[in-house]
Structure formats: structure tokens, C-alpha cells
Amino acid sequence: MLSSLTLVGELRYHCAVNLKIILEPSDDGGFTAYVPTLPGCISEGDTRDEALRNIREAIELYLESVEDDLVGKEGAEIAELTV
């Protein structure tokens, strides 16, 4: 389970998301990990544990909102949706 805090205005929200991770042995040794639901979210590690730590970081970076992403047209509203 991925868990993170996001800051919206002065409020902090806790978000937990369960994602399926594909972990494959690499031909060169080590492991490759990727998330099918997050295109391009891939990482690797020399061990299974390292690959899982690295893919967690990749997921967090993939999902991290960039302030520029939140800029819309004048009068636009920023809303959050929990699924």
C-alpha cells in the first residue's frame, strides 16, 4: 500500500492507494518492477526489496502533483475526488 500526505492550502490529506506491481527477474540479475496502471512507471533493483523500495519512490514521484499542473483558466476550480 502506498501512503502519502499532500498539502492543499493549509489542510493536509492522507491518501492510501493499493496498486498491483509486476516484479520480474532481470536477465542481467536483479529485478525490474513496473505498475501496469501507471504507464511508464518502472524501476529496478539488485534485490527484490531494493526493487520494491525503488518502485515505491517512482510511484510517489509519478503521482506527485506539480504546482504548474494546478494552474487553470481564470475562474477554474481545483477539486479532489476519492475513488
VOSELO-154706 format. One record per residue (C-alpha): residue number from 1; chain; residue in one letter; x, y, z. Coordinates in steps of 0.1 Angstrom, whole numbers, plus 5000, padded with zeros to 4 digits. Example, Ala and Ser with C-alpha at 12.3 -4.5 7.8 and 13.67 -1.06 7.14 Angstrom:
2
<node i="1" ch="A" aa="a" c1="5123" c2="4955" c3="5078"/>
<node i="2" ch="A" aa="s" c1="5137" c2="4989" c3="5071"/>
! end
This chain:
83
<node i="1" ch="A" aa="m" c1="5000" c2="5000" c3="5000"/>
<node i="2" ch="A" aa="l" c1="5013" c2="5034" c3="4990"/>
<node i="3" ch="A" aa="s" c1="5007" c2="5061" c3="5016"/>
<node i="4" ch="A" aa="s" c1="5015" c2="5098" c3="5013"/>
<node i="5" ch="A" aa="l" c1="5005" c2="5132" c3="5026"/>
<node i="6" ch="A" aa="t" c1="4995" c2="5160" c3="5003"/>
<node i="7" ch="A" aa="l" c1="4992" c2="5197" c3="5011"/>
<node i="8" ch="A" aa="v" c1="4962" c2="5216" c3="4997"/>
<node i="9" ch="A" aa="g" c1="4961" c2="5251" c3="5010"/>
<node i="10" ch="A" aa="e" c1="4966" c2="5248" c3="5048"/>
<node i="11" ch="A" aa="l" c1="4950" c2="5213" c3="5050"/>
<node i="12" ch="A" aa="r" c1="4968" c2="5180" c3="5049"/>
<node i="13" ch="A" aa="y" c1="4952" c2="5150" c3="5034"/>
<node i="14" ch="A" aa="h" c1="4962" c2="5114" c3="5039"/>
<node i="15" ch="A" aa="c" c1="4958" c2="5092" c3="5008"/>
<node i="16" ch="A" aa="a" c1="4963" c2="5055" c3="5005"/>
<node i="17" ch="A" aa="v" c1="4962" c2="5036" c3="4972"/>
<node i="18" ch="A" aa="n" c1="4967" c2="4999" c3="4966"/>
<node i="19" ch="A" aa="l" c1="4984" c2="4992" c3="4933"/>
<node i="20" ch="A" aa="k" c1="4994" c2="4960" c3="4916"/>
<node i="21" ch="A" aa="i" c1="5032" c2="4958" c3="4910"/>
<node i="22" ch="A" aa="i" c1="5048" c2="4934" c3="4884"/>
<node i="23" ch="A" aa="l" c1="5081" c2="4923" c3="4897"/>
<node i="24" ch="A" aa="e" c1="5103" c2="4903" c3="4872"/>
<node i="25" ch="A" aa="p" c1="5137" c2="4888" c3="4874"/>
<node i="26" ch="A" aa="s" c1="5161" c2="4907" c3="4851"/>
<node i="27" ch="A" aa="d" c1="5182" c2="4889" c3="4825"/>
<node i="28" ch="A" aa="d" c1="5213" c2="4907" c3="4839"/>
<node i="29" ch="A" aa="g" c1="5205" c2="4899" c3="4876"/>
<node i="30" ch="A" aa="g" c1="5183" c2="4919" c3="4899"/>
<node i="31" ch="A" aa="f" c1="5147" c2="4927" c3="4894"/>
<node i="32" ch="A" aa="t" c1="5126" c2="4951" c3="4873"/>
<node i="33" ch="A" aa="a" c1="5093" c2="4964" c3="4888"/>
<node i="34" ch="A" aa="y" c1="5065" c2="4983" c3="4870"/>
<node i="35" ch="A" aa="v" c1="5030" c2="4994" c3="4876"/>
<node i="36" ch="A" aa="p" c1="5006" c2="4985" c3="4847"/>
<node i="37" ch="A" aa="t" c1="4980" c2="5011" c3="4858"/>
<node i="38" ch="A" aa="l" c1="5007" c2="5039" c3="4857"/>
<node i="39" ch="A" aa="p" c1="5022" c2="5039" c3="4821"/>
<node i="40" ch="A" aa="g" c1="5059" c2="5045" c3="4822"/>
<node i="41" ch="A" aa="c" c1="5062" c2="5039" c3="4859"/>
<node i="42" ch="A" aa="i" c1="5091" c2="5015" c3="4861"/>
<node i="43" ch="A" aa="s" c1="5122" c2="5009" c3="4883"/>
<node i="44" ch="A" aa="e" c1="5147" c2="4982" c3="4891"/>
<node i="45" ch="A" aa="g" c1="5169" c2="4970" c3="4919"/>
<node i="46" ch="A" aa="d" c1="5197" c2="4945" c3="4927"/>
<node i="47" ch="A" aa="t" c1="5174" c2="4927" c3="4951"/>
<node i="48" ch="A" aa="r" c1="5136" c2="4922" c3="4954"/>
<node i="49" ch="A" aa="d" c1="5135" c2="4945" c3="4984"/>
<node i="50" ch="A" aa="e" c1="5155" c2="4972" c3="4966"/>
<node i="51" ch="A" aa="a" c1="5133" c2="4970" c3="4935"/>
<node i="52" ch="A" aa="l" c1="5102" c2="4974" c3="4957"/>
<node i="53" ch="A" aa="r" c1="5117" c2="5004" c3="4975"/>
<node i="54" ch="A" aa="n" c1="5127" c2="5020" c3="4942"/>
<node i="55" ch="A" aa="i" c1="5092" c2="5014" c3="4926"/>
<node i="56" ch="A" aa="r" c1="5076" c2="5030" c3="4957"/>
<node i="57" ch="A" aa="e" c1="5097" c2="5061" c3="4951"/>
<node i="58" ch="A" aa="a" c1="5089" c2="5060" c3="4914"/>
<node i="59" ch="A" aa="i" c1="5051" c2="5058" c3="4922"/>
<node i="60" ch="A" aa="e" c1="5053" c2="5087" c3="4946"/>
<node i="61" ch="A" aa="l" c1="5071" c2="5108" c3="4920"/>
<node i="62" ch="A" aa="y" c1="5047" c2="5098" c3="4893"/>
<node i="63" ch="A" aa="l" c1="5017" c2="5107" c3="4914"/>
<node i="64" ch="A" aa="e" c1="5032" c2="5139" c3="4929"/>
<node i="65" ch="A" aa="s" c1="5013" c2="5169" c3="4917"/>
<node i="66" ch="A" aa="v" c1="5034" c2="5197" c3="4903"/>
<node i="67" ch="A" aa="e" c1="5022" c2="5232" c3="4912"/>
<node i="68" ch="A" aa="d" c1="5022" c2="5241" c3="4874"/>
<node i="69" ch="A" aa="d" c1="4997" c2="5212" c3="4869"/>
<node i="70" ch="A" aa="l" c1="4972" c2="5230" c3="4891"/>
<node i="71" ch="A" aa="v" c1="4970" c2="5262" c3="4870"/>
<node i="72" ch="A" aa="g" c1="4939" c2="5265" c3="4850"/>
<node i="73" ch="A" aa="k" c1="4919" c2="5292" c3="4833"/>
<node i="74" ch="A" aa="e" c1="4906" c2="5321" c3="4853"/>
<node i="75" ch="A" aa="g" c1="4876" c2="5310" c3="4874"/>
<node i="76" ch="A" aa="a" c1="4887" c2="5274" c3="4873"/>
<node i="77" ch="A" aa="e" c1="4881" c2="5253" c3="4904"/>
<node i="78" ch="A" aa="i" c1="4905" c2="5228" c3="4919"/>
<node i="79" ch="A" aa="a" c1="4886" c2="5198" c3="4933"/>
<node i="80" ch="A" aa="e" c1="4897" c2="5164" c3="4946"/>
<node i="81" ch="A" aa="l" c1="4880" c2="5131" c3="4940"/>
<node i="82" ch="A" aa="t" c1="4884" c2="5099" c3="4961"/>
<node i="83" ch="A" aa="v" c1="4876" c2="5067" c3="4943"/>
! end
